[in-house]
Amino acid sequence: MLPTVDFCGLQVTRLVIGANPFGGYSHQNEERDRAMREYHTPERIRETWDRAEAAGINTMITNNETPHVLEAVRAYRRGGGRLQWIAQVNRRAKADMSLAVGEAVEIGCRAIYFHGALADGLYSRRDSRTLGQWCETVRAHGIPVGVAGHAPETHRWVDSLGLVDFHAVCFFNCGSLHDGKGERFRLRDVVPAAEAVRAIQKPCIAYKIMGAGRLDPKMALEFALTNIKPTDVVNVGMHRGDKDNVVEENAATVREILRAEAGVVPA
C-alpha cells in the first residue's frame, strides 16, 4: 500500500482516486466530456477501482449525483470492493441535504464533504447557520464531515467557524464554472491554495492539482505533495481512456516522490 495518514480517524493513502472523468466532468470541453462518459461504463469504473486497489490506493472519492457512477459505487460495495468511499455530496438530485446525506451513508461512505459550489455560496452569504445544520446532519451518522471550496477565502472562513473536520481545497479557483462564467484555470491560483492548506490545521484533501489535465502529472504531484502538510492527501481523477496504465503510473510517481521526501535512496 502507498503511505497512509490518519485522516479524521481513517487511514487514507496520500493518493486518493477521484471520479470527475467517470462522470464526464473534464473541465475542458463538451467533446471531451462526452468521450469520458462513453468510456466510463459502470463495469469499466469498477475495473479502474480494482486496479487502484492493486496499485496501493485505499480510498476513492465520487459525487452522489451522477447516476451511472453511483450505480458503480453500489455494485462495487456489494461486490466487496475494499476502497473506502469519501462522498462529495450535493443536493441537486435530492429534496434536501438530509436525504442526500442519508443515501450516501446507506451506500457505505466513510466520510462526507459538501460540494465546493455550495460552500462558496455559503461563504458569499456568510451563512454559517446552514453550514452548521448540514454538519450536524452528517455527524448524527457518526462520520467525519468536511467542505470543498474553490477559493482559499472560502476555506479560511469555514476554518474560522470550527464546524468541519476536514477541508477539500481546490488548487485552481475555478468556481467560475458554477457562476456561468466558464472555465478559468490560472497558475497564479496554485500557490495561494497551497498556502491555505498549510494554514489550516485540520486534514486537507488537495484536488484539481493537475488543473483538470492541463499540467504535467509528475510535476503537479511533486508540487502538491511537497507544498501541503504531511498529514494531507491529494485527490486525482484518472482517465484510462487516455492512458490505460495511468492509475499504476500515478501511484508509482507518488511512491517515488514520498521516498525522495523521506530521504530513501532507491535500491
ABEGO torsion letter per residue (X at the ends): XBBBBBBGGBBBBABBBBAAAAAGBAGABAAAAAAAAAABBAAAAAAAAAAAAAAGBABBBBBAABAAAAAAAAAAAAAGBABBBBBBBBAAABABAAAAAAAAAAAGBABBBBBAAAAAAAAAAGBAAAAAAAAAAAAAAGBBBBBBBABAAAAAAAAAAGABABBBBBABBAAAAAAGAEBBBBAAAAAAAAAAAAABABBBBBBGAAGGGABBAAAAAAAAAAABBAABBBBBBBBAAABAAAAAAAAAAAAAAAAAAAGBBBX
